[in-house]
C-alpha cells in the first residue's frame, strides 16, 4: 500500500496534468537555485515549473491518460505545467535554454498529443495567440472593406454613367436642332 504523502503527491500531479494545456519535461542538471528562479519567471504567469520525482510523475501521467511520456522520465526531471498560452511558455523555455545550456528540453505533451523537443522549439517560433488573432481580425476587416467598396462602386458607377448619357443627350439636342422660334402674336 502506498504511503499517504506519495499518494497525495501523485494525486496533485495527476490534477496538474489534467488541468494543463501542455506539460514540458526538462532536465535541469547543473542549474543553480537562482537560475531555476529565473526560469520560473521567464515561463510567465500561466505556467508552473516543478521539480518532480520520476516514478511518481510517471504514475500521475498514466493516471491522467498520458502514456507517451514514459521514455522521458530518466535523470533529474522537472515539468512545466502550462495552463495558458503554450507558445509563450515555449518561448520562455527556448530563450532560457539558449542562455543556459544546462537546461535540456526532453519533450512533452500539448493538448493530449506528444511532442518532441524539436516540436516544442517549432512551437516557440510561432507568434502568440493574441498576435495571430489580431492578424486574422485585420485580414477579415480588410476583406469586408474591399467588399463594401465594391458594393458602393456599382451604384456610383451607374449614376456617373447615367449622368454622362444625360449630358451627352442635352449636348446633342442643343447642337443638332434649331432653337424653337417664337410665333408672332400679331
Number of C-alpha atoms within 10 A of each C-alpha: 4 7 7 9 9 11 14 12 16 21 18 14 24 22 15 21 26 21 13 21 18 28 27 26 25 24 20 21 13 12 15 11 9 9 15 17 12 12 20 20 14 19 24 16 14 15 24 18 20 15 16 17 16 17 13 17 25 22 18 24 22 16 17 18 13 20 15 15 20 15 9 17 19 12 12 14 21 23 25 24 27 27 19 15 17 26 21 24 28 25 23 18 24 23 16 20 15 11 9 15 11 15 21 18 23 22 21 25 21 16 12 18 10 17 21 17 16 12 13 24 19 14 19 20 14 14 13 15 13 10 11 12 12 11 12 12 12 12 12 12 12 12 12 12 12 12 12 11 11 11 11 11 12 10 11 11 11 11 12 11 12 12 12 12 12 12 12 12 12 11 11 11 12 11 10 8 8 8 9 6 6 6 6 5 4 3
